[in-house]
Amino acid sequence: MAFTNYQIFLALLQITTGSINTLSTKWADTLESEDSSGVKKEFKHPFVQACAMFLGEFLCLLTFKAVYYSLRRNRNGSEDQNTLTKGAREFSAFTLYVPAICDMVGTSLMYIGLNLTFASSFQMFRGAVIIFVALLSVAFLQRRLIAREWTGIFIIVVGLAMVGMADMLESGDSGKSRNDIITGDLLILAAQVITAVQMVYEEKYVAGMDIPALQAVGYEGLFGFATLGALLVPFYYIKVGPPFTNNTTGSLENVFDALIQIRNSWQILVSILGTVVSIAFFNYAGISVTKEISATTRMVLDSVRTMVIWVVSMAIGWQQFQFLQLSGFTFLLFGMCLYNNVLVIQTYRKICDMFTRRDYGNIVNETNVIVNRPADDTSA
């Protein structure tokens, strides 16, 4: 299948913006800036960063509205055929509140975990969502998994175990404590359970409503931003200790410290803006890739994004090369492809067909030699 220039552009946009999203968030975690007490500290504000992500998703809703009303003026009453805006108009936006809350909780946990572990591990452990989606689908959607899917899940588990072991081996060389890394990895895994609940809920209650994907993402961003923004008030009064926070009040989140640190560091401001803009374009690219090519292509591109994040993290010195982590990523990628029936079975069948044709050709050739051998030929 030959891809058009537009499809290639969408694929590159998904990989680029998806990589920027994770890397810019991790970059902010490594930057130092003066807080309200005048002391330089690392920017550890996962809930503020999650708000930035939801703001980026909310931009998708504004984009949807702008495109929809612009096209409506030009349609002159004709049916909407645009892939970005086509879909149902009569639905309750609050149907999307439950997945928005799941997204809020899952993203917040992942950003706390990202503070404690490596960017590449953060991206690789997100692959665990396939396991929990599969199990919840069996429990609540009455789905039956075949042997290929169970095998894929097992291989993914092996890959995740390898990545976790690689993190523990690297803890001594990275300046991070082993306990922090393990805690971060476990928080990211726990977040995948919440994300799986979100996906199963969306499949059961939202998929059949034919809501335009860009609009759905936008509403989830709106609800997530509004809810998490309100929760920043009680979070200010909840006291926690290191390694989860380092702000002046020891609060679960101190939005005032965060804003002061952003004001005092243009690098942090750039990283936050990078999160907002990249998540907006990433969602657009992902939706467009699904519509223009396929959902499996979107999954493969997301795996390429993981490799990009890992390579960049090593290049800029955030972590060292670990062969075990490469092996874990290979297992993860193989398991995901097997579970989603991408490349693995098809390649296996082609190899089998190739050997079958070759063996059959050898038999035919040998038969021809025997049949066409001259009568006086006594060679064996």
C-alpha positions in Angstrom: 0.0 0.0 0.0 1.5 3.3 -1.1 0.9 6.2 1.3 0.0 9.7 0.1 2.1 12.7 1.0 -0.7 13.8 3.4 -0.7 10.4 5.2 3.1 10.5 5.5 2.8 14.0 7.0 0.2 12.8 9.5 2.5 9.9 10.5 5.5 12.2 11.0 3.3 14.7 12.9 2.1 12.0 15.3 5.6 10.7 16.0 7.1 14.2 16.4 4.4 15.8 18.5 4.0 12.7 20.7 7.7 12.6 21.4 7.8 16.3 22.1 4.9 15.9 24.6 6.7 13.4 26.8 10.2 15.0 26.4 8.9 18.5 27.2 7.2 17.3 30.3 10.3 15.4 31.5 12.4 18.4 30.6 10.4 20.6 32.9 10.9 18.1 35.7 14.7 18.5 35.4 14.8 22.3 35.3 15.4 24.4 38.4 13.9 27.8 39.1 13.5 30.1 42.1 10.2 29.5 44.0 8.3 31.8 46.4 11.0 31.5 49.0 13.8 32.5 46.6 15.4 29.1 46.6 16.2 27.3 43.4 14.4 24.0 43.1 13.4 21.4 40.5 10.0 22.0 38.9 8.0 19.2 40.5 4.4 20.1 39.8 2.7 17.1 38.1 -0.8 18.4 38.7 0.0 21.7 37.1 1.5 19.8 34.1 -1.6 17.7 33.9 -3.7 20.9 33.7 -1.4 22.0 30.8 -2.1 18.8 29.0 -5.9 19.2 29.5 -5.6 22.7 28.2 -4.0 21.3 25.1 -6.9 18.9 24.7 -9.4 21.7 25.2 -7.8 23.4 22.2 -9.1 20.5 20.1 -12.6 21.5 21.0 -12.0 25.1 20.0 -10.5 23.9 16.7 -13.5 21.6 16.2 -15.9 24.5 16.7 -14.0 26.8 14.4 -13.8 24.2 11.6 -17.5 23.1 12.1 -19.0 26.6 11.9 -16.7 27.6 9.1 -17.8 24.6 7.0 -21.4 25.1 7.9 -21.5 28.5 6.3 -20.1 27.0 3.1 -22.3 23.9 3.0 -25.6 25.7 2.3 -27.6 23.2 4.1 -25.9 20.1 2.6 -24.8 17.1 4.8 -21.5 17.4 6.6 -19.0 15.1 5.0 -15.8 16.4 6.6 -14.0 13.6 8.5 -13.1 15.9 11.4 -16.6 17.3 12.1 -18.9 14.6 10.7 -21.0 12.8 13.4 -23.8 13.1 15.9 -25.0 16.5 17.1 -27.6 15.6 19.7 -25.9 14.1 22.7 -25.2 15.0 26.3 -21.6 16.3 26.7 -21.6 15.1 30.3 -21.5 11.5 29.0 -17.8 12.3 28.5 -17.3 13.4 32.1 -16.5 9.9 33.4 -13.7 9.3 30.8 -12.5 12.8 31.5 -12.1 12.0 35.2 -10.4 8.7 34.4 -8.1 10.7 32.1 -7.4 13.2 34.9 -6.6 10.6 37.5 -4.5 8.5 35.1 -2.6 11.4 33.7 -1.8 12.9 37.2 -0.5 9.5 38.4 1.6 9.2 35.3 3.1 12.6 35.7 4.0 11.9 39.3 5.6 8.7 38.1 7.5 10.6 35.4 9.0 12.8 38.1 10.5 9.7 39.7 11.6 7.6 36.7 12.9 7.8 33.2 11.1 9.3 30.2 11.6 6.1 28.1 10.4 3.9 30.9 7.4 6.1 31.3 6.5 5.6 27.6 7.2 1.9 27.6 5.2 1.1 30.7 2.2 2.8 29.1 2.1 -0.2 26.8 0.7 -2.2 29.8 -2.7 -0.6 29.1 -3.3 -3.4 26.5 -3.2 -6.0 29.3 -5.8 -4.2 31.5 -8.0 -3.3 28.5 -8.1 -6.9 27.5 -9.0 -8.2 31.0 -11.7 -5.5 31.5 -13.1 -6.3 28.1 -13.5 -9.9 29.1 -15.1 -9.0 32.3 -17.5 -6.2 31.2 -17.8 -6.4 27.4 -18.1 -10.2 27.2 -15.2 -10.4 24.8 -13.4 -13.7 24.3 -9.7 -13.6 23.8 -8.1 -16.1 21.4 -4.8 -17.9 21.9 -2.9 -15.3 19.8 -4.1 -12.4 22.1 -3.3 -14.3 25.3 0.2 -15.1 23.9 0.6 -11.4 23.1 -0.4 -10.4 26.6 2.1 -12.9 28.1 5.0 -11.5 25.9 4.0 -7.9 26.9 4.3 -8.9 30.6 7.7 -10.4 30.0 8.8 -7.1 28.2 7.5 -5.0 31.1 9.4 -7.1 33.6 12.6 -6.6 31.6 12.1 -2.8 31.5 11.5 -2.8 35.2 14.7 -4.8 35.9 16.7 -2.4 33.6 15.4 0.6 35.6 16.6 -1.0 38.8 20.1 -1.8 37.3 20.4 1.8 36.1 19.4 3.4 39.4 23.0 3.5 40.6 24.3 5.4 37.6 21.4 7.9 37.1 21.5 9.7 40.4 18.0 8.5 41.2 17.3 6.2 44.1 16.0 2.7 43.4 13.0 3.3 45.6 12.0 6.4 43.6 12.3 4.6 40.3 10.3 1.6 41.5 7.6 3.9 42.9 7.5 5.9 39.7 7.2 2.7 37.6 4.4 1.3 39.8 2.5 4.6 39.6 2.7 4.5 35.8 1.4 0.9 35.8 -1.4 1.8 38.2 -2.3 4.7 35.9 -2.8 2.2 33.0 -5.5 0.5 35.0 -7.4 3.8 35.1 -6.7 4.4 31.4 -8.1 1.0 30.6 -11.3 1.7 32.6 -11.6 4.9 30.5 -11.1 3.0 27.2 -13.6 0.3 28.1 -16.2 2.9 29.2 -15.7 4.8 26.0 -16.2 1.6 24.0 -19.3 0.6 25.9 -21.1 4.0 26.2 -19.5 6.5 23.8 -18.4 4.6 20.7 -22.0 4.0 19.6 -22.9 7.7 19.9 -20.9 8.6 16.8 -19.4 11.7 18.4 -16.6 13.3 16.3 -13.3 12.3 17.9 -11.9 15.8 17.9 -15.0 17.0 19.8 -14.8 14.1 22.3 -11.2 14.8 23.1 -12.0 18.5 23.5 -14.8 18.0 25.9 -12.7 15.6 28.0 -10.0 18.3 28.0 -12.5 20.9 29.2 -13.9 18.6 32.0 -10.4 17.5 33.0 -9.0 21.0 33.2 -12.0 22.4 35.1 -12.1 19.6 37.6 -8.4 19.4 38.2 -8.1 23.2 38.4 -10.7 23.2 41.2 -8.9 20.4 43.0 -5.7 22.4 43.1 -7.3 24.4 46.0 -7.6 21.4 48.4 -4.3 19.9 47.1 -2.6 23.1 48.6 -3.7 22.0 52.1 -2.8 18.3 51.8 0.7 17.8 53.2 3.0 15.1 51.6 6.7 14.5 51.8 9.5 13.8 49.4 9.9 12.5 46.8 6.4 13.5 45.7 6.9 17.2 46.3 9.6 19.8 47.1 7.5 23.0 47.3 7.8 25.5 50.1 4.6 24.3 51.9 5.1 20.6 51.5 1.7 20.5 49.8 0.5 17.8 47.4 0.4 20.7 44.8 1.3 24.4 45.3 0.1 26.2 42.2 1.5 29.5 43.4 5.0 28.1 43.6 4.5 26.6 40.1 3.5 29.9 38.6 6.4 31.7 40.3 8.9 29.2 39.0 7.4 29.4 35.5 7.7 33.2 35.7 11.3 33.0 36.8 12.4 30.5 34.0 11.8 30.9 30.3 12.8 27.3 29.8 10.0 26.0 32.1 7.6 28.3 30.3 8.7 26.9 26.9 8.4 23.3 28.2 4.8 23.9 29.5 3.8 25.6 26.2 5.4 22.6 24.4 3.1 20.3 26.4 0.0 22.3 25.6 0.7 22.7 21.8 2.1 19.2 21.3 -0.8 17.4 22.9 -3.2 19.4 20.7 -1.4 18.4 17.5 -0.8 14.9 18.7 -4.5 14.3 19.2 -5.3 15.8 15.8 -2.6 13.6 14.2 -3.7 10.5 16.0 -7.4 10.9 15.1 -6.5 11.7 11.5 -4.1 8.7 11.2 -7.0 6.4 12.4 -9.4 7.9 9.9 -6.9 8.1 6.9 -5.0 4.9 7.4 -5.9 2.6 10.3 -6.0 2.2 14.1 -3.2 -0.4 13.9 -1.0 2.1 12.0 -1.6 4.5 14.9 -0.4 1.8 17.3 2.7 1.1 15.4 3.6 4.8 15.1 3.1 5.1 18.9 5.7 2.4 19.3 8.1 4.3 17.0 7.5 7.3 19.3 8.7 5.2 22.3 12.0 4.5 20.4 12.5 8.1 19.6 12.0 9.1 23.2 14.5 6.5 24.4 17.1 7.5 21.9 16.8 11.2 22.7 16.9 10.5 26.4 20.2 8.7 26.0 21.6 11.3 23.6 21.0 14.2 26.1 22.3 12.2 29.1 19.1 11.5 30.9 19.9 7.8 31.1 22.4 5.2 29.9 22.1 2.5 27.3 20.7 -0.7 28.8 20.6 -3.8 26.6 18.0 -5.3 28.9 15.7 -2.3 28.3 16.2 -2.7 24.5 15.2 -6.4 24.9 12.2 -5.3 27.0 11.1 -2.9 24.3 11.5 -5.6 21.7 9.3 -7.9 23.6 6.8 -5.2 24.2 6.6 -4.3 20.5 6.4 -7.9 19.4 3.6 -8.6 22.0 1.6 -5.6 20.9 1.9 -6.5 17.2 0.9 -10.1 18.0 -2.1 -9.0 20.1 -3.3 -6.5 17.5 -2.6 -9.0 14.6 -0.1 -6.7 13.0 2.9 -8.1 10.9 3.7 -11.1 13.0 1.2 -13.7 11.7 1.4 -12.2 8.2 5.2 -12.4 8.1 5.1 -16.0 9.5 2.7 -17.1 6.8 4.8 -15.5 4.1 7.9 -17.3 5.3 6.0 -20.6 5.4 4.6 -20.0 1.9 8.1 -19.1 0.6 9.6 -22.4 2.0 6.6 -24.4 0.8 7.0 -23.0 -2.8 10.7 -23.6 -2.7 10.3 -27.2 -1.6 7.6 -27.8 -4.1 9.8 -26.3 -6.8 12.7 -28.6 -5.9 10.4 -31.7 -6.1 9.2 -30.6 -9.6 12.7 -29.9 -10.8 14.0 -33.3 -9.6 11.0 -35.0 -11.2 11.8 -33.3 -14.5 15.4 -34.5 -14.3 14.3 -38.1 -13.8 11.7 -38.0 -16.6 13.9 -36.2 -19.1 17.0 -38.2 -18.4 18.4 -40.0 -21.6 17.9 -43.7 -21.8 21.7 -44.4 -21.8 22.3 -42.2 -18.8 23.4 -44.4 -15.9 24.2 -41.7 -13.5 22.5 -41.8 -10.1 
